[in-house]
Amino acid sequence: MPRTPKQGRRKRLLDIQETELEKLKKFKDQRVNNANESINDNSSLGQDNQMENVILKEMIKKPQNYGESITMTNKIKNMEPKSPEADLSLDFLEMPKICRMNIITSENLNLEYTKFYRENEATSLLLLCERDITYNVGDLAKIQMFGKWIDIPRKQVAYGDEGLTYTFSGKTLPANPWPSFLNKVRRQITQATGFTFNFVLVNRYKDGYDYMGEHKDDEKDLCSGYPIASLTCGQERDFVFKHQDSRGTKATRKIDTVSIKLEHGSLLLMKQPTNSFWYHSLPQRKKATGVRVNMTFRKMEPIKCKPYNYKD
């Protein structure tokens, strides 16, 4: 049966669409092939670039979200020895750092927030933390709550100037000597914020099951009125602020909770009087599958730091 003119036009349109779809498929296939060829050609690459290409190749094989890709850092640990010669490419830490801060306020809440590092920079920093940081174990990995000693629901370690300690939750935590890369991060944060810091507390959250309970950073050994700079690398997590007058069943006022999504490579500056009035926490998020490393840079008052007792 002969086609009508209308049927003929429809057939030609379908033929054109099929041709264009075929061209698009070939184009996409060619891009993937080119990427694979580029990744497989490691003859002129250093070990650091080969390591990054392992991640890229895995992502091409199977698309995945950021949190899932971070779990591949375990592979990196097996490839990279802990030695100065095996340092990742961290040229960005040598550059002066200037950034625009976004201001977040509420009653007695004074915060500044920015995306401090680019994605690739933050990922390099995260991989270095995963490779080179050794976290506390034993008694140093416990805190006191309601008269009982419990394991911290995350990994933790501190670095800082010689002789500094940080006492909180019934525990005195000594500062290890500054690693070179954390010293550079500290310098960049000082350049960007105008504040100097002599101590950093590093917390590692393996996934969304690790958390931090509600608390204030208002310990006596912290310099009074000084801000705390919180740098996040890895899995995005919710950071929640609750005013002291609006917590729990004994709340005396209704003040809205403030929640901030801390992105990969972000910097949050908690300025006074925030820690005098607001509790903050990192709640569990069971759908968060990736690693998060957080570094809180602080200014300790040396004469108020409790001497560390190695029998503590």
HELIX and SHEET records of a PDB file:
HELIX    1   1 PRO A    5  ASN A   40  1                                  36    
HELIX    2   2 GLN A   47  LYS A   61  1                                  15    
HELIX    3   3 TYR A   66  ILE A   70  1                                   5    
HELIX    4   4 THR A   73  MET A   79  1                                   7    
HELIX    5   5 PRO A   84  ALA A   86  5                                   3    
HELIX    6   6 ASP A   91  GLU A   94  5                                   4    
HELIX    7   7 GLU A  119  ASP A  132  1                                  14    
HELIX    8   8 GLY A  138  ALA A  141  5                                   4    
HELIX    9   9 SER A  180  THR A  193  1                                  14    
HELIX   10  10 GLN A  244  SER A  246  5                                   3    
HELIX   11  11 THR A  274  PHE A  277  1                                   4    
HELIX   12  12 PRO A  302  LYS A  304  5                                   3    
SHEET    1   A 7 ASN A 102  SER A 106  0                                        
SHEET    2   A 7 LEU A 109  LYS A 115 -1                                        
SHEET    3   A 7 SER A 266  LYS A 271 -1                                        
SHEET    4   A 7 ILE A 228  GLY A 234 -1                                        
SHEET    5   A 7 ARG A 292  ARG A 298 -1                                        
SHEET    6   A 7 PHE A 199  TYR A 205 -1                                        
SHEET    7   A 7 LYS A 155  GLY A 160 -1                                        
SHEET    1   B 2 LYS A 142  MET A 145  0                                        
SHEET    2   B 2 LYS A 148  ASP A 151 -1                                        
SHEET    1   C 2 THR A 165  PHE A 168  0                                        
SHEET    2   C 2 LYS A 171  PRO A 174 -1                                        
SHEET    1   D 4 MET A 212  HIS A 215  0                                        
SHEET    2   D 4 TRP A 278  LEU A 282 -1                                        
SHEET    3   D 4 ARG A 237  HIS A 243 -1                                        
SHEET    4   D 4 VAL A 258  LEU A 262 -1                                        
END                                                                             
